[in-house]
Amino acid sequence: MDKPGLLVVGILPDWDLEALAERFTLHKLYEAPDRAAFLAQHGLSIRAISTKGELGADPAMMDACPQAKIIACYGVGVDAIDLPAARARGIAVTNTPDVLTEDVADMAFALLLATARAIPEGDAYVRSGIWAKRGPMRLATRVWGKCLGIVGLGRIGRAIARRAEGFGMSIAYSGRMRKDVPYAFHPSPAALAPQVDIFIVSAAGGAATAGLVDRAAIEALNPGAIFVNVSRGSVVDEAALIAAIRSGRIAVAGLDVFHNEPAIDPVFATFDNVVLSPHQASGTVETRKAMGALMLDNLNAHFDGRPLPTPVA
């Protein structure tokens, strides 16, 4: 019996491709020099789509693969998948929540510590020999005991808060609604901003949160604030963010996500008080293997006629 065709939109690790190939005939869109021609050639044989959060699936792709009845996303964010179009075509959509929560929260704290404690600068200070010539480096900024504000207290936001408790930090948050947590609630990022020393963005991406952290929120930050984003670039007004870094309102920033990834605004590379990461918050071997396994579980469940482990509402 022929294996069902699976459209693979983005590059996956070899271990995932090998596992997928055991059940599916793989059609690797990312290798195609002409995507439209590739879809025209293979579309009718494709019965499922594997994509990534940043790559998504648009109506044209769905129409080119009329037999596909599931889109399995390798990642939590599904903002680049046209969910209304999928629903209208009877296509199920799944993602990979929970398995990457702790790693993303780790990265939030890694960026926080790297920026506040000037770790990249210190590394360069030692490697360049400046330490031996000039003596001690400039003083950095304390993290423990500060007031932390979290935009978006979902799975990842809560995991960040748990880590903050270990640092003796007071915690506040903003979100669509108040939650049953012992943290101070503020109805918007702009209301949260002036109450905190450190501002971490962990809200979900998508149209509903585009520009959520707007100019008003960024300008409401206390001078000298620390800013971290492990959410999506679309959640933050990037022009306002750059202006605040340039003016010193944001003293240091740690950024894992940007508009126009990976061709980000080159001005970020000119700031020596910003730590840049290539959208790598979930980038550990353990988590990526778990993500791939959950994506495959969803695909197998669909073709076996079982309930999907992690459907997207």
N, C-alpha and C positions, 0 to 999 in steps of 0.2 A: 504494500500500500504506500502511495506517495506521501511524503511528509508535507504538512501544510506550510505554505510560504509565509515567512516572517520578514517584514521590512525592518531593517535595522537602520535607524535614522542617523545615529551618532556613534562614534568610536566607543567600543566597550573593551574591558580587559579580556585577554585571551581565555582566562578561566570561564568567563561568562559566555563567550562565543562558543567554546567547546561544549558547555552544558546545553546551550540553546540548540546547537547543531545536532544533538542526539535526537531531538524530537521534530525540529523544523528545518526546512530548506531556507537558508539565510540569503537575503537579498540586501547587500550592503550599500545603502544609498550614499553614504559618505565617501565611497570610492568612485562614484559615478562622475565623470567629467561633465555630463549633461543630465541634470536631475530630471528634467521633463521627459527626455527621451527614455531614460531608465524606467520611469514610472509608466510611460506608455507601453514599454516592452513587457514589463513584469507585473503591472498593476492587477490584472485579472487573476493572477495566481496567488496573490497575497491575501492571507486571511487574518493576519494580525500585524500590529505595528508596535515596535519597541522604539521609544524615543527618550529624550532627556528633558529635564525641566526647562533648560534654556533654549532648546531647539523646538520642542512642542510639535504640534500637528495642526495644519490649517485646513479649511474646507476643501481647497484644491487637492491636497494630499489625500484626504478622505474620499473624494470623488474619483480620484485616480485608482483607488483600491476599493472598489465597491463590494468586494466579498469580505473585507476586514470588519470584524465585529468586536474587536477589543483593541484599545490602545494602552499599552503597559508602559508607564513612565518610570524611568530609572532616576528616582529622586522624589522629594516631597512636593516641590513647587510644580503646579500644573498651569501656571498663568499663561504659558505660551501655547497651551492646547485650547482650541476653540470648543469649550464644553457645550454651549448651546448647539453648535453644529453637530457635535458628536451625538448629543441626545436626539436631535432631529433625525439622524440617520440610524438610530438604534445601536450605536456603538458604545460599549462599556469602556470606562476609563478607570485605571488603577494607578496607585503611586506606591511609594515605599516609606511610609511614616515610621516613627519610633526608632528604627534601627540606626538612624544617624543623629538622633537628638543629642546624645551625650558628647559626641565628637564635635558637633557644632558649638555646643556650650563650652567645651574645652577651648575651641579656637577663639571664642569671644574673650575668654579670660587670658589666653595666650597673647592676643592682640592688646588687651588692656595692660597687661604687665609689660609687654614689649615697649609700648608707647610711654606709659607713666614712668617706668624705670629706665628708659633710654637704652634698652638692651642692644639694638642694632648699632647705635652710636658707640656704646661701650666696646662692642666687638671690634669695630673699626679702629677705635682708639688704641686698643691693645695691638692689633695686627699691624697697624701702620708704624708702630714704634713711638707714637706721640706720647704715650704714657711715660716712657723712660726719659723723654726729653723735657716734658712740661710738668710732670707730676700728676696729682689726682685730677680726674675729670670733674666737670661741673656736677652739682647735685641734681638729683632727679625728684620725682614726686611720689609721695606715699599713695598706696592703694587701700590698705586695710583701714577700716574705720570710717571710710568716706560714705557719702550718700549716693547710692546707685539708682538711676532711673532706667526702667526697661520699657521700651515701646513694643507692645505685643507680648502678653503673658500666656502664650500657648505652651505647647510641649517644650520647645526650646527655651522660651522665656523663663519658664519655671525651673528648668535645669540650670540656667544661669543664676537664678535667684538662690538656688540651693548652694551653689558654689560661693555666692556672695555672703551667705550666712556664715560660712566657714572663715571668711575674712573679717568677720565682725562688722559688716556693713549694714547700714539702715537701707531699706529697699522701698522704692515707690514704683508705680507702673501706670501706664495709660493703655486703654483698650476700648473696644466697643461697649463693654459692659463690666460692671464690678464683679469680681470673683471672690469665692470663699477662701481668701488667703489673708494672712496677718500683715499685709503690706498696704501702704497708703495708695489710694486710688485717685487718679486725675483723669478727667474725661477726654483730654486731648494731649498730643505731644507738646503743644504750646503751653498748656497749663502745667505739664510735668517739668518742662525744661528749667524754669528758674528755681525749682525746689531741690535740684540735685547737683552733685559735683561731676558725676560720670553718667554719660548718656549712651545706652546701648540699644541699637535697633535690631529687633528680632521678629518683626511682623512678617506675615506671609506676603508674597508678591501678588501681582494681579491688578486688574483694573480698579478693584475696590480700594486698594491701598496706594495707588500711584500718586506720588507727591504728598503722601501722608505727613511726612516730616518736611514741612514747607518752610518758606523763608521766615514766617512768623515764629515757628518753633525754634529754628536755629538762632534767630536774633534774640530769642528769649533766654538762651543759655547764659549762665553766669560767665563773665570774662575768666578765661583760664580753664574752661571746661575740657573734659576728656570725652572724645566722641569715638564710638566703635559701631561699625555696621557689619553684621553677618546675615543680613536679610536678603534684599535684592536692591540693585542700584536704583530701580524705578521707584522705590519707596521714599527716597530722599531727593529734595531739590538740590541737584548737584552744583548748580551755579551759586546758590546761597551757601552751600557747604564750602566751596572753594573760597568764596569771599570771606567767610568766617575764619578759615584757616589763615588766610593771608593777613587779616586784620589782627589776629591774635586772640579773638574771642574764643576760638577753639585752640587750646594750647598744644595739644597733641591729638592725633587721630590714628585709629587702626582700621583699615578698610579691606574687606575680603570681596566686596562686590561693587560694581560700577555700572554706569550707563555704557552702552556700546562695547561691552566686553567681546573679545579681549583687546580691541583697539581703543583703549581708554583715553580720556583727555590727558595729553602729555604734561599738563601743568602739575599733575599729581607727583610726577617724578622729580619735580624741582623743589618740593617741600622736604626739608630735612627733619621735620617734626611729624612726619606721617609714615606709618609702616604699611606697606602694600603687600597684599596676598592675592594670588591668582584664583579667586573663587575656589578655595581649597579646604573649606571648613569641614567637609565630610571626607576629606581625602586621606583616609587611612586604609590600609589593606583590609583590616578587619571589617570596617564599616562598608567598604565597597563590595566585599564578598557577600555581606549580609544583604545589601541592596540588590545585588544581582540575583541572589537566591530567592528573595521575596518577589522580585519581578517575574522570575521563572515560575514560582508558585502560583502567581496570578494567571499567567498564561496557561499553565497546566490545568488549573481549576476550570478555566473557561472551556477548554477543549474536552475536559472530562465531564462536563456538566455539573460541576460542584459549585457551591457558593464561592464568590471571589473573596480572598482573604482581606484585601484592603481596597474596596471600591471607593471612588471619589463621588461624593454626593452630587 
